[in-house]
Amino acid sequence: MTHPFLDLAPLSADHFASVERRVAGLMDTSQDVVIMQGEALLPLEGAIRGTARPGTVALNIVTGPYGQTFGDWLRDCGATVHDLAVPFHTAVPAAQVREAFAEHPDIDFVSLVHAEAATGNTNPVAEIGEVVREHGALFYLDAVASIAAEPVLPDAWGVDLCVIGAQKAMGGPAGVSAVSVSARAWERMEANPQAPRHSYLSLLDWKHRWIDGGRKALLHAPAQLEMLALEACVERIETEGLAALTARHAHAAAATRAGALALGGGIEPYVYEARDAAPVATTLRAPAGVDASELVARALAVDPALPLVAGGGALAKEMIRVNHYGPQATRGVVQSSLAALGGALAELDGAAGAGAPVDLEGARRAVTAAWA
Ligand SMILES: *Cc1c(COP(=O)(O)O)cnc(C)c1O
C-alpha cells in the first residue's frame, strides 16, 4: 500500500535546483540562493558564523528578540558588537544607523531584522541599505517575516545575506529555508578561517559542492517532504501573484489596525505609527489591567482556529499578536479575530464590572472600510 507522504521517488538534483530558482524569483535576485535543509535559524546562524570572526566590527540592530540572538552569535564568533536597540513599538530610522557609523567608522558588518512577527514592526531596509553601502559594510538581513508580506529586494537594497523562511507569509513549511549570498559575502566566508566547513552550518559546503559543481549533486539526502511542500507553496504564490499576496497582507494589517482602534475597550495598536507596522502580523496592546494571554485564551475558546497569540516572554501580559500570515490574510479572519477579542474583552469587563465600552459593530465597519 502506498502512502502519500511515504514511498516517494527520490528528489533529484534538477528538481531541487528548480525549486531554488523559483524561490530566488520571490526575492528578485541574481545572487546565489541556497536552500538550507532546516528551519530559518540554520541559515541565520550559518551566515553569521561564516562571515564573523575576531576583528569583525558589527552593528547589530535590535528591534525585537531575534536581534538579541544575532548579537550573541556575533560575540561568540569574536566580533566586536555595537548594539543599536530601539523600543519594540517602533522601527529604526536610517538616520540612527548613519549616526552609528559616524561614531564607529570601523563597522564592517550590519545585521538587521526586516519585519518582526514577534513585535509587529518593520524597518526601512532600502534607506538603511543605502547607508550601509556608502560605508562598504556587509549587510545581513533576516527577512523571514517579511518575505511574501512586503517587497524583499536584496539586489536593489544591497543586501549581502538575505535569509527567508516559508512558514510565515508564504504559507509554507517551516523545515526548509533559504539565503541569498552576494559575491562579497562569499569572499568574506572564503577568507574566514573559522567559517564552518564540513558542517551542517556551512554555507561554503553548499557553494563548493553544489553551486560550483553546477548543481549536479546534492550534499546529502534532502528533506524531501519539506522541499515538495516548499515547491507547492511557491506554486500557489505564483498563481496568486506575489504582488497580490503582498497587497493582501497590507490590507490585513491596515484593517486589523483600523478595526482595533474602532473596537475601543482600551485595546491599541502596539506599534505607534502605521508606517512602522509589519504587514505580516499586527500587534496590539491589551487594555491596562487586562492580561493579554488571558484575553487571547478567552478569544480562542470561541474559535481555536483564529491566528491569535499572546506576545512571547515578557510581552505575554501586554501584547496580543494577530498573525495574519498567508492564507490567514483575509478580511474574514481579521473580522473574526477582532470580534473574538471584543467579545472576550466585554466578558472580562463584565466580570470585573469595569472597562471602556467595546464597539463590535464599529470594528466591523472599520475593517470593511480599511479593506476597500
Ligand atoms: C518567525 C521568525 C523567524 C523564524 O522563527 P520561528 O519562531 O521558528 O518561526 C526568524 N526571524 C524572524 C524575524 C521571524 O519573525
PDBQT file of the ligand as one rigid body, heavy atoms in Angstrom, charges set to zero:
ROOT
HETATM    1  C1  LIG A 401       9.427  33.813  12.645  1.00  0.00    +0.000 C 
HETATM    2  C2  LIG A 401      10.741  34.385  12.530  1.00  0.00    +0.000 A 
HETATM    3  C3  LIG A 401      11.863  33.595  12.429  1.00  0.00    +0.000 A 
HETATM    4  C4  LIG A 401      11.782  32.087  12.496  1.00  0.00    +0.000 C 
HETATM    5  O1  LIG A 401      11.411  31.701  13.775  1.00  0.00    +0.000 OA
HETATM    6  P1  LIG A 401      10.270  30.648  14.183  1.00  0.00    +0.000 P 
HETATM    7  O2  LIG A 401       9.855  31.079  15.551  1.00  0.00    +0.000 OA
HETATM    8  O3  LIG A 401      10.944  29.338  14.173  1.00  0.00    +0.000 OA
HETATM    9  O4  LIG A 401       9.142  30.728  13.213  1.00  0.00    +0.000 OA
HETATM   10  C5  LIG A 401      13.093  34.226  12.292  1.00  0.00    +0.000 A 
HETATM   11  N1  LIG A 401      13.177  35.559  12.252  1.00  0.00    +0.000 NA
HETATM   12  C6  LIG A 401      12.101  36.340  12.340  1.00  0.00    +0.000 A 
HETATM   13  C7  LIG A 401      12.258  37.813  12.293  1.00  0.00    +0.000 C 
HETATM   14  C8  LIG A 401      10.848  35.785  12.496  1.00  0.00    +0.000 A 
HETATM   15  O5  LIG A 401       9.777  36.577  12.613  1.00  0.00    +0.000 OA
ENDROOT
TORSDOF 0
